[in-house]
């Protein structure tokens, strides 16, 4: 995936989050404050407006800065800072090996900055396992990533706003895990994965 393809994939998330806004909002109403859909749509609308051409590194960094400035709550800093950190390892031509490296940086950044571990019902549960999906299947298919998000349904949240719901957080897919599916899928599709 070259810089132009990367930009196309990231711009494509505008339409994805417009379509998925209600779904994410509904999930967030169950175990949060109901604004995740609106926030993700706002963030990627801003990316489509503000991020223009440049190297793959420039595009990822601009995307990160834009998300930090336009998404509220914890998601803005976590996604935003992750894109900035991924820009530091991205190559001009992102192949599966480089994508793996980017996903590992994404995972480490969210883990460190969010102070989260696997199994706490957050976006991290999808992000941390996505490199394994790529390693095992050679791609980042939507159905494989969706399975990771679906696994959060049976978890009890111990981090973030959802933690206030304790046992009642069970039975709902984590909204951050669901938005991570769409972001990682877009990165994978650009690298030639279905």
N, CA and C atoms as a LAMMPS dump frame, in Angstrom:
ITEM: TIMESTEP
0
ITEM: NUMBER OF ATOMS
582
ITEM: BOX BOUNDS ff ff ff
-5.0000000000000000e+02 5.0000000000000000e+02
-5.0000000000000000e+02 5.0000000000000000e+02
-5.0000000000000000e+02 5.0000000000000000e+02
ITEM: ATOMS id mol type element x y z
1 1 1 N 0.857 -1.174 0
2 1 2 C 0 0 0
3 1 3 C 0.9 1.233 0
4 2 1 N 0.731 2.065 -0.995
5 2 2 C 1.503 3.309 -1.031
6 2 3 C 0.713 4.438 -0.353
7 3 1 N 1.288 5.615 -0.328
8 3 2 C 0.666 6.746 0.376
9 3 3 C -0.713 7.071 -0.188
10 4 1 N -0.844 7.009 -1.503
11 4 2 C -2.122 7.33 -2.138
12 4 3 C -3.213 6.34 -1.721
13 5 1 N -2.85 5.051 -1.704
14 5 2 C -3.819 4.027 -1.277
15 5 3 C -4.174 4.188 0.197
16 6 1 N -3.177 4.514 1.004
17 6 2 C -3.415 4.735 2.435
18 6 3 C -4.403 5.878 2.638
19 7 1 N -4.202 6.963 1.913
20 7 2 C -5.107 8.114 2.025
21 7 3 C -6.522 7.722 1.608
22 8 1 N -6.628 6.946 0.538
23 8 2 C -7.942 6.476 0.069
24 8 3 C -8.633 5.662 1.158
25 9 1 N -7.876 4.755 1.79
26 9 2 C -8.448 3.912 2.847
27 9 3 C -8.906 4.747 4.042
28 10 1 N -8.076 5.693 4.458
29 10 2 C -8.433 6.521 5.612
30 10 3 C -9.608 7.436 5.297
31 11 1 N -9.63 7.973 4.084
32 11 2 C -10.78 8.8 3.671
33 11 3 C -12.051 7.962 3.598
34 12 1 N -11.895 6.693 3.244
35 12 2 C -13.052 5.793 3.167
36 12 3 C -13.714 5.567 4.514
37 13 1 N -12.967 5.795 5.597
38 13 2 C -13.551 5.624 6.929
39 13 3 C -14.615 6.678 7.229
40 14 1 N -14.601 7.785 6.507
41 14 2 C -15.666 8.797 6.671
42 14 3 C -17.03 8.148 6.393
43 15 1 N -17.126 7.45 5.256
44 15 2 C -18.388 6.79 4.891
45 15 3 C -18.71 5.646 5.848
46 16 1 N -17.679 4.91 6.268
47 16 2 C -17.893 3.791 7.2
48 16 3 C -18.504 4.307 8.497
49 17 1 N -17.914 5.371 9.059
50 17 2 C -18.418 5.854 10.347
51 17 3 C -19.732 6.62 10.213
52 18 1 N -20.013 7.166 9.042
53 18 2 C -21.348 7.736 8.819
54 18 3 C -22.388 6.625 8.838
55 19 1 N -22.039 5.506 8.2
56 19 2 C -22.973 4.367 8.142
57 19 3 C -23.12 3.701 9.509
58 20 1 N -22.036 3.622 10.275
59 20 2 C -22.036 2.88 11.544
60 20 3 C -22.298 3.765 12.763
61 21 1 N -22.58 5.036 12.534
62 21 2 C -22.782 5.961 13.667
63 21 3 C -23.847 5.454 14.635
64 22 1 N -25.003 5.067 14.116
65 22 2 C -26.105 4.633 14.994
66 22 3 C -25.744 3.367 15.767
67 23 1 N -25.091 2.435 15.078
68 23 2 C -24.675 1.183 15.725
69 23 3 C -23.727 1.479 16.897
70 24 1 N -22.723 2.316 16.662
71 24 2 C -21.753 2.642 17.713
72 24 3 C -22.407 3.436 18.845
73 25 1 N -23.318 4.324 18.482
74 25 2 C -24.032 5.111 19.488
75 25 3 C -24.873 4.199 20.376
76 26 1 N -25.549 3.241 19.748
77 26 2 C -26.386 2.301 20.506
78 26 3 C -25.538 1.473 21.465
79 27 1 N -24.4 0.962 20.974
80 27 2 C -23.502 0.189 21.853
81 27 3 C -23.033 1.055 23.02
82 28 1 N -22.704 2.309 22.733
83 28 2 C -22.178 3.204 23.765
84 28 3 C -23.269 3.641 24.734
85 29 1 N -24.521 3.646 24.29
86 29 2 C -25.628 3.965 25.209
87 29 3 C -25.783 2.869 26.257
88 30 1 N -25.472 1.63 25.828
89 30 2 C -25.632 0.478 26.735
90 30 3 C -24.627 0.545 27.892
91 31 1 N -23.369 0.923 27.588
92 31 2 C -22.322 0.847 28.623
93 31 3 C -21.437 2.096 28.667
94 32 1 N -21.941 3.202 28.137
95 32 2 C -21.131 4.421 28.136
96 32 3 C -22.024 5.641 28.167
97 33 1 N -21.578 6.706 27.486
98 33 2 C -22.382 7.925 27.494
99 33 3 C -23.033 8.214 26.149
100 34 1 N -22.956 7.261 25.225
101 34 2 C -23.732 7.359 23.991
102 34 3 C -23.165 8.276 22.927
103 35 1 N -21.888 8.669 23.047
104 35 2 C -21.369 9.632 22.063
105 35 3 C -20.284 9.051 21.137
106 36 1 N -20.023 7.744 21.242
107 36 2 C -18.917 7.174 20.464
108 36 3 C -19.169 7.253 18.956
109 37 1 N -20.403 6.996 18.536
110 37 2 C -20.723 7.07 17.107
111 37 3 C -20.521 8.465 16.545
112 38 1 N -21.024 9.456 17.262
113 38 2 C -20.892 10.861 16.844
114 38 3 C -19.414 11.26 16.805
115 39 1 N -18.675 10.858 17.835
116 39 2 C -17.256 11.207 17.913
117 39 3 C -16.446 10.612 16.764
118 40 1 N -16.687 9.333 16.473
119 40 2 C -15.932 8.677 15.398
120 40 3 C -16.284 9.284 14.04
121 41 1 N -17.554 9.592 13.858
122 41 2 C -17.967 10.233 12.597
123 41 3 C -17.304 11.606 12.472
124 42 1 N -17.331 12.373 13.538
125 42 2 C -16.711 13.702 13.518
126 42 3 C -15.219 13.591 13.205
127 43 1 N -14.554 12.642 13.856
128 43 2 C -13.113 12.469 13.676
129 43 3 C -12.736 12.153 12.238
130 44 1 N -13.438 11.216 11.622
131 44 2 C -13.045 10.818 10.268
132 44 3 C -13.622 11.739 9.191
133 45 1 N -14.653 12.504 9.52
134 45 2 C -15.051 13.606 8.622
135 45 3 C -13.929 14.638 8.569
136 46 1 N -13.348 14.921 9.738
137 46 2 C -12.25 15.896 9.81
138 46 3 C -11.023 15.381 9.062
139 47 1 N -10.746 14.068 9.169
140 47 2 C -9.612 13.478 8.444
141 47 3 C -9.821 13.661 6.938
142 48 1 N -11.044 13.372 6.467
143 48 2 C -11.335 13.492 5.028
144 48 3 C -11.184 14.941 4.553
145 49 1 N -11.5 15.893 5.431
146 49 2 C -11.393 17.313 5.068
147 49 3 C -9.963 17.826 5.12
148 50 1 N -9.211 17.407 6.143
149 50 2 C -7.935 18.075 6.445
150 50 3 C -6.686 17.333 5.999
151 51 1 N -6.753 16.005 5.893
152 51 2 C -5.548 15.241 5.567
153 51 3 C -5.442 15.131 4.055
154 52 1 N -4.359 15.682 3.534
155 52 2 C -4.206 15.641 2.073
156 52 3 C -2.989 14.797 1.731
157 53 1 N -2.385 15.079 0.626
158 53 2 C -1.3 14.214 0.175
159 53 3 C -0.041 14.387 1.017
160 54 1 N 0.917 13.528 0.735
161 54 2 C 2.172 13.486 1.474
162 54 3 C 2.645 12.055 1.475
163 55 1 N 3.717 11.793 2.194
164 55 2 C 4.208 10.418 2.315
165 55 3 C 3.262 9.642 3.236
166 56 1 N 3.418 8.326 3.262
167 56 2 C 2.606 7.503 4.172
168 56 3 C 2.797 7.987 5.611
169 57 1 N 4.037 8.337 5.938
170 57 2 C 4.339 8.822 7.288
171 57 3 C 3.584 10.129 7.565
172 58 1 N 3.597 11.05 6.588
173 58 2 C 2.887 12.333 6.745
174 58 3 C 1.393 12.113 6.941
175 59 1 N 0.833 11.22 6.134
176 59 2 C -0.613 10.978 6.173
177 59 3 C -1.024 10.391 7.524
178 60 1 N -0.258 9.434 8.017
179 60 2 C -0.567 8.842 9.322
180 60 3 C -0.439 9.88 10.438
181 61 1 N 0.606 10.693 10.37
182 61 2 C 0.808 11.715 11.411
183 61 3 C -0.306 12.758 11.363
184 62 1 N -0.637 13.24 10.156
185 62 2 C -1.736 14.22 10.018
186 62 3 C -3.053 13.631 10.53
187 63 1 N -3.281 12.35 10.213
188 63 2 C -4.506 11.678 10.678
189 63 3 C -4.535 11.673 12.204
190 64 1 N -3.417 11.303 12.819
191 64 2 C -3.351 11.266 14.278
192 64 3 C -3.614 12.613 14.907
193 65 1 N -2.99 13.658 14.373
194 65 2 C -3.18 15.008 14.923
195 65 3 C -4.642 15.451 14.758
196 66 1 N -5.214 15.12 13.606
197 66 2 C -6.612 15.496 13.342
198 66 3 C -7.555 14.779 14.299
199 67 1 N -7.329 13.485 14.522
200 67 2 C -8.19 12.727 15.444
201 67 3 C -8.066 13.25 16.868
202 68 1 N -6.846 13.604 17.281
203 68 2 C -6.658 14.142 18.642
204 68 3 C -7.445 15.433 18.833
205 69 1 N -7.527 16.224 17.775
206 69 2 C -8.196 17.527 17.87
207 69 3 C -9.698 17.47 17.635
208 70 1 N -10.203 16.33 17.153
209 70 2 C -11.62 16.331 16.766
210 70 3 C -12.478 15.257 17.427
211 71 1 N -11.854 14.286 18.09
212 71 2 C -12.645 13.252 18.77
213 71 3 C -12.565 13.5 20.273
214 72 1 N -13.73 13.531 20.902
215 72 2 C -13.78 13.719 22.351
216 72 3 C -13.582 12.411 23.096
217 73 1 N -13.58 12.482 24.395
218 73 2 C -13.451 11.292 25.238
219 73 3 C -12.062 10.683 25.151
220 74 1 N -11.956 9.431 25.561
221 74 2 C -10.658 8.745 25.562
222 74 3 C -10.232 8.341 24.153
223 75 1 N -11.191 8.137 23.264
224 75 2 C -10.868 7.619 21.926
225 75 3 C -9.977 8.554 21.119
226 76 1 N -10.197 9.863 21.232
227 76 2 C -9.408 10.822 20.464
228 76 3 C -7.92 10.712 20.731
229 77 1 N -7.506 10.865 22.007
230 77 2 C -6.092 10.741 22.318
231 77 3 C -5.532 9.346 22.006
232 78 1 N -6.311 8.3 22.275
233 78 2 C -5.796 6.943 22.056
234 78 3 C -5.601 6.645 20.573
235 79 1 N -6.632 6.898 19.778
236 79 2 C -6.491 6.672 18.337
237 79 3 C -5.498 7.673 17.732
238 80 1 N -5.62 8.92 18.139
239 80 2 C -4.776 9.96 17.566
240 80 3 C -3.3 9.71 17.813
241 81 1 N -2.952 9.465 19.069
242 81 2 C -1.556 9.238 19.419
243 81 3 C -1.036 7.968 18.737
244 82 1 N -1.903 6.968 18.601
245 82 2 C -1.504 5.719 17.944
246 82 3 C -1.133 5.95 16.485
247 83 1 N -1.911 6.765 15.783
248 83 2 C -1.587 7.063 14.38
249 83 3 C -0.26 7.818 14.279
250 84 1 N -0.026 8.734 15.209
251 84 2 C 1.246 9.46 15.215
252 84 3 C 2.398 8.473 15.426
253 85 1 N 2.257 7.564 16.371
254 85 2 C 3.314 6.58 16.643
255 85 3 C 3.486 5.619 15.456
256 86 1 N 2.383 5.221 14.806
257 86 2 C 2.491 4.34 13.631
258 86 3 C 3.238 5.039 12.498
259 87 1 N 3.097 6.368 12.419
260 87 2 C 3.785 7.117 11.354
261 87 3 C 5.298 6.988 11.485
262 88 1 N 5.76 6.735 12.7
263 88 2 C 7.201 6.642 12.941
264 88 3 C 7.813 5.341 12.43
265 89 1 N 6.978 4.319 12.217
266 89 2 C 7.503 3.036 11.716
267 89 3 C 7.037 2.721 10.299
268 90 1 N 6.085 3.505 9.779
269 90 2 C 5.54 3.231 8.442
270 90 3 C 6.602 3.432 7.366
271 91 1 N 6.542 2.572 6.365
272 91 2 C 7.438 2.703 5.213
273 91 3 C 6.668 3.348 4.063
274 92 1 N 7.389 3.737 3.015
275 92 2 C 6.727 4.355 1.854
276 92 3 C 5.759 3.383 1.206
277 93 1 N 6.115 2.11 1.215
278 93 2 C 5.25 1.055 0.677
279 93 3 C 4.954 0.117 1.84
280 94 1 N 3.711 0.136 2.31
281 94 2 C 3.351 -0.661 3.491
282 94 3 C 2.94 -2.058 3.04
283 95 1 N 3.808 -3.039 3.326
284 95 2 C 3.472 -4.435 3.027
285 95 3 C 3.015 -5.095 4.333
286 96 1 N 2.749 -6.405 4.281
287 96 2 C 2.251 -7.083 5.482
288 96 3 C 3.237 -7.032 6.642
289 97 1 N 4.542 -7.117 6.349
290 97 2 C 5.534 -7.055 7.43
291 97 3 C 5.495 -5.691 8.12
292 98 1 N 5.411 -4.633 7.308
293 98 2 C 5.352 -3.289 7.879
294 98 3 C 4.019 -3.063 8.594
295 99 1 N 2.946 -3.615 8.034
296 99 2 C 1.633 -3.515 8.675
297 99 3 C 1.669 -4.193 10.044
298 100 1 N 2.334 -5.332 10.121
299 100 2 C 2.48 -6.043 11.397
300 100 3 C 3.187 -5.14 12.418
301 101 1 N 4.248 -4.497 11.962
302 101 2 C 5.002 -3.583 12.822
303 101 3 C 4.101 -2.428 13.285
304 102 1 N 3.316 -1.891 12.37
305 102 2 C 2.392 -0.793 12.71
306 102 3 C 1.359 -1.252 13.739
307 103 1 N 0.824 -2.455 13.562
308 103 2 C -0.184 -2.965 14.5
309 103 3 C 0.418 -3.187 15.882
310 104 1 N 1.67 -3.617 15.907
311 104 2 C 2.324 -3.817 17.209
312 104 3 C 2.542 -2.476 17.92
313 105 1 N 2.878 -1.436 17.154
314 105 2 C 3.022 -0.088 17.716
315 105 3 C 1.655 0.427 18.193
316 106 1 N 0.619 0.201 17.389
317 106 2 C -0.759 0.591 17.728
318 106 3 C -1.124 -0.045 19.076
319 107 1 N -0.875 -1.336 19.19
320 107 2 C -1.207 -2.082 20.399
321 107 3 C -0.43 -1.559 21.611
322 108 1 N 0.869 -1.375 21.456
323 108 2 C 1.7 -0.896 22.57
324 108 3 C 1.272 0.506 22.997
325 109 1 N 0.964 1.364 22.022
326 109 2 C 0.576 2.745 22.334
327 109 3 C -0.727 2.783 23.131
328 110 1 N -1.719 2.037 22.661
329 110 2 C -3.013 2.024 23.369
330 110 3 C -2.855 1.369 24.74
331 111 1 N -2.082 0.291 24.798
332 111 2 C -1.861 -0.39 26.08
333 111 3 C -1.198 0.529 27.101
334 112 1 N -0.133 1.224 26.652
335 112 2 C 0.61 2.104 27.566
336 112 3 C -0.192 3.355 27.925
337 113 1 N -0.695 4.032 26.902
338 113 2 C -1.387 5.312 27.128
339 113 3 C -2.72 5.105 27.85
340 114 1 N -3.422 4.024 27.479
341 114 2 C -4.717 3.747 28.102
342 114 3 C -4.593 2.963 29.396
343 115 1 N -3.375 2.469 29.677
344 115 2 C -3.128 1.638 30.862
345 115 3 C -4.132 0.487 30.927
346 116 1 N -4.215 -0.23 29.807
347 116 2 C -5.162 -1.346 29.704
348 116 3 C -4.419 -2.637 29.371
349 117 1 N -5.091 -3.732 29.681
350 117 2 C -4.614 -5.062 29.337
351 117 3 C -5.731 -5.787 28.609
352 118 1 N -5.382 -6.896 27.983
353 118 2 C -6.39 -7.708 27.3
354 118 3 C -7.399 -8.225 28.323
355 119 1 N -8.648 -8.332 27.907
356 119 2 C -9.693 -8.881 28.763
357 119 3 C -10.423 -7.858 29.608
358 120 1 N -10.104 -6.557 29.402
359 120 2 C -10.758 -5.521 30.211
360 120 3 C -11.911 -4.843 29.468
361 121 1 N -12.273 -5.421 28.302
362 121 2 C -13.417 -4.935 27.52
363 121 3 C -13.186 -3.511 27.018
364 122 1 N -12.151 -3.356 26.183
365 122 2 C -11.856 -2.054 25.577
366 122 3 C -11.442 -2.265 24.123
367 123 1 N -11.164 -1.16 23.438
368 123 2 C -10.665 -1.227 22.06
369 123 3 C -9.4 -2.078 21.978
370 124 1 N -8.649 -2.117 23.074
371 124 2 C -7.383 -2.857 23.118
372 124 3 C -7.586 -4.339 22.808
373 125 1 N -8.737 -4.883 23.184
374 125 2 C -8.99 -6.311 22.959
375 125 3 C -8.973 -6.674 21.477
376 126 1 N -9.356 -5.765 20.622
377 126 2 C -9.264 -5.998 19.176
378 126 3 C -7.86 -5.67 18.681
379 127 1 N -7.339 -4.536 19.116
380 127 2 C -6.046 -4.06 18.604
381 127 3 C -4.924 -5.036 18.94
382 128 1 N -4.896 -5.529 20.178
383 128 2 C -3.785 -6.378 20.616
384 128 3 C -3.759 -7.721 19.881
385 129 1 N -4.926 -8.186 19.43
386 129 2 C -4.982 -9.489 18.749
387 129 3 C -4.923 -9.375 17.229
388 130 1 N -4.981 -8.158 16.705
389 130 2 C -5.048 -8.007 15.242
390 130 3 C -3.753 -8.443 14.554
391 131 1 N -2.605 -8.231 15.211
392 131 2 C -1.337 -8.683 14.615
393 131 3 C -1.325 -10.205 14.501
394 132 1 N -1.906 -10.891 15.491
395 132 2 C -1.995 -12.357 15.419
396 132 3 C -2.882 -12.797 14.269
397 133 1 N -3.982 -12.089 14.061
398 133 2 C -4.872 -12.411 12.933
399 133 3 C -4.103 -12.281 11.622
400 134 1 N -3.355 -11.196 11.495
401 134 2 C -2.565 -10.973 10.273
402 134 3 C -1.514 -12.074 10.115
403 135 1 N -0.868 -12.44 11.207
404 135 2 C 0.174 -13.474 11.176
405 135 3 C -0.418 -14.829 10.789
406 136 1 N -1.583 -15.146 11.362
407 136 2 C -2.175 -16.476 11.16
408 136 3 C -2.888 -16.616 9.825
409 137 1 N -3.527 -15.548 9.363
410 137 2 C -4.362 -15.672 8.15
411 137 3 C -3.758 -14.962 6.943
412 138 1 N -2.732 -14.13 7.183
413 138 2 C -2.136 -13.384 6.077
414 138 3 C -2.959 -12.186 5.664
415 139 1 N -4.021 -11.888 6.436
416 139 2 C -4.88 -10.753 6.089
417 139 3 C -5.614 -10.233 7.308
418 140 1 N -6.423 -9.203 7.092
419 140 2 C -7.229 -8.607 8.16
420 140 3 C -8.675 -8.531 7.676
421 141 1 N -9.267 -9.704 7.497
422 141 2 C -10.64 -9.741 6.992
423 141 3 C -11.603 -9.242 8.057
424 142 1 N -12.645 -8.588 7.589
425 142 2 C -13.636 -8.002 8.491
426 142 3 C -14.207 -9.056 9.442
427 143 1 N -14.516 -10.235 8.927
428 143 2 C -15.15 -11.26 9.781
429 143 3 C -14.214 -11.72 10.897
430 144 1 N -12.895 -11.791 10.609
431 144 2 C -11.937 -12.202 11.65
432 144 3 C -11.792 -11.119 12.721
433 145 1 N -11.756 -9.863 12.283
434 145 2 C -11.672 -8.749 13.239
435 145 3 C -12.97 -8.629 14.037
436 146 1 N -14.1 -8.856 13.363
437 146 2 C -15.394 -8.773 14.045
438 146 3 C -15.488 -9.813 15.154
439 147 1 N -14.92 -10.972 14.904
440 147 2 C -14.938 -12.014 15.931
441 147 3 C -14.223 -11.53 17.197
442 148 1 N -13.133 -10.779 17.028
443 148 2 C -12.408 -10.228 18.186
444 148 3 C -13.289 -9.254 18.964
445 149 1 N -14.014 -8.405 18.24
446 149 2 C -14.923 -7.455 18.911
447 149 3 C -16.047 -8.21 19.609
448 150 1 N -16.577 -9.241 18.936
449 150 2 C -17.684 -10.009 19.523
450 150 3 C -17.283 -10.692 20.828
451 151 1 N -15.992 -11.017 20.948
452 151 2 C -15.511 -11.645 22.189
453 151 3 C -15.659 -10.711 23.396
454 152 1 N -15.709 -9.404 23.153
455 152 2 C -15.847 -8.462 24.282
456 152 3 C -17.252 -8.502 24.883
457 153 1 N -18.197 -9.091 24.151
458 153 2 C -19.586 -9.126 24.64
459 153 3 C -19.701 -9.841 25.981
460 154 1 N -18.928 -10.902 26.156
461 154 2 C -19.026 -11.688 27.398
462 154 3 C -18.094 -11.202 28.505
463 155 1 N -17.332 -10.144 28.217
464 155 2 C -16.405 -9.626 29.225
465 155 3 C -17.113 -8.65 30.164
466 156 1 N -16.548 -8.523 31.363
467 156 2 C -17.01 -7.502 32.31
468 156 3 C -15.999 -6.366 32.251
469 157 1 N -16.496 -5.166 31.976
470 157 2 C -15.595 -4.011 31.826
471 157 3 C -14.961 -3.649 33.16
472 158 1 N -13.648 -3.413 33.115
473 158 2 C -12.95 -2.976 34.325
474 158 3 C -12.223 -1.651 34.095
475 159 1 N -12.351 -1.103 32.895
476 159 2 C -11.706 0.182 32.569
477 159 3 C -12.709 1.097 31.891
478 160 1 N -12.446 2.391 32.004
479 160 2 C -13.275 3.374 31.312
480 160 3 C -14.663 3.496 31.915
481 161 1 N -15.509 4.24 31.23
482 161 2 C -16.858 4.502 31.72
483 161 3 C -17.665 3.213 31.888
484 162 1 N -17.409 2.241 31.006
485 162 2 C -18.153 0.977 31.069
486 162 3 C -17.927 0.243 32.392
487 163 1 N -16.798 0.508 33.061
488 163 2 C -16.492 -0.175 34.326
489 163 3 C -17.526 0.142 35.408
490 164 1 N -18.173 1.304 35.283
491 164 2 C -19.208 1.659 36.269
492 164 3 C -20.386 0.686 36.218
493 165 1 N -20.546 0.019 35.078
494 165 2 C -21.69 -0.879 34.894
495 165 3 C -21.428 -2.269 35.472
496 166 1 N -20.17 -2.537 35.847
497 166 2 C -19.754 -3.815 36.435
498 166 3 C -20.358 -4.999 35.67
499 167 1 N -21.084 -5.88 36.365
500 167 2 C -21.683 -7.082 35.743
501 167 3 C -22.627 -6.729 34.589
502 168 1 N -23.285 -5.575 34.706
503 168 2 C -24.245 -5.176 33.673
504 168 3 C -23.571 -4.822 32.347
505 169 1 N -22.241 -4.698 32.358
506 169 2 C -21.553 -4.414 31.093
507 169 3 C -21.486 -5.667 30.21
508 170 1 N -21.754 -6.826 30.811
509 170 2 C -21.792 -8.068 30.034
510 170 3 C -22.983 -8.037 29.083
511 171 1 N -22.795 -8.622 27.9
512 171 2 C -23.916 -8.712 26.96
513 171 3 C -23.894 -7.644 25.889
514 172 1 N -22.92 -6.739 25.936
515 172 2 C -22.785 -5.684 24.931
516 172 3 C -21.358 -5.68 24.402
517 173 1 N -21.223 -5.608 23.084
518 173 2 C -19.896 -5.463 22.478
519 173 3 C -19.357 -4.085 22.854
520 174 1 N -18.088 -4.015 23.211
521 174 2 C -17.497 -2.726 23.56
522 174 3 C -17.467 -1.812 22.33
523 175 1 N -17.983 -0.578 22.437
524 175 2 C -18.017 0.318 21.275
525 175 3 C -16.632 0.648 20.718
526 176 1 N -15.642 0.815 21.603
527 176 2 C -14.282 1.082 21.135
528 176 3 C -13.701 -0.104 20.377
529 177 1 N -14.002 -1.308 20.854
530 177 2 C -13.554 -2.514 20.146
531 177 3 C -14.191 -2.552 18.755
532 178 1 N -15.466 -2.15 18.677
533 178 2 C -16.155 -2.161 17.381
534 178 3 C -15.569 -1.127 16.424
535 179 1 N -15.262 0.072 16.914
536 179 2 C -14.671 1.077 16.014
537 179 3 C -13.265 0.66 15.587
538 180 1 N -12.533 -0.032 16.478
539 180 2 C -11.188 -0.52 16.132
540 180 3 C -11.251 -1.506 14.969
541 181 1 N -12.315 -2.305 14.914
542 181 2 C -12.5 -3.25 13.799
543 181 3 C -12.453 -2.5 12.468
544 182 1 N -13.192 -1.396 12.382
545 182 2 C -13.295 -0.665 11.111
546 182 3 C -11.962 0.007 10.747
547 183 1 N -11.278 0.536 11.734
548 183 2 C -10.001 1.213 11.478
549 183 3 C -8.945 0.206 11.023
550 184 1 N -8.831 -0.906 11.736
551 184 2 C -7.816 -1.904 11.39
552 184 3 C -8.142 -2.561 10.05
553 185 1 N -9.418 -2.79 9.796
554 185 2 C -9.811 -3.365 8.506
555 185 3 C -9.402 -2.435 7.361
556 186 1 N -9.576 -1.134 7.543
557 186 2 C -9.203 -0.176 6.506
558 186 3 C -7.694 -0.224 6.244
559 187 1 N -6.909 -0.32 7.296
560 187 2 C -5.452 -0.414 7.127
561 187 3 C -5.077 -1.709 6.412
562 188 1 N -5.763 -2.789 6.759
563 188 2 C -5.475 -4.087 6.153
564 188 3 C -5.896 -4.165 4.699
565 189 1 N -7.044 -3.589 4.388
566 189 2 C -7.522 -3.606 3.006
567 189 3 C -6.541 -2.872 2.095
568 190 1 N -6.015 -1.782 2.599
569 190 2 C -5.07 -1.009 1.808
570 190 3 C -3.796 -1.773 1.517
571 191 1 N -3.443 -2.678 2.438
572 191 2 C -2.222 -3.464 2.243
573 191 3 C -2.505 -4.71 1.397
574 192 1 N -3.666 -4.719 0.764
575 192 2 C -3.976 -5.798 -0.161
576 192 3 C -4.716 -6.963 0.475
577 193 1 N -5.252 -6.746 1.682
578 193 2 C -6.027 -7.8 2.349
579 193 3 C -7.5 -7.505 2.155
580 194 1 N -8.275 -8.583 2.054
581 194 2 C -9.731 -8.405 1.869
582 194 3 C -10.358 -8.081 3.222
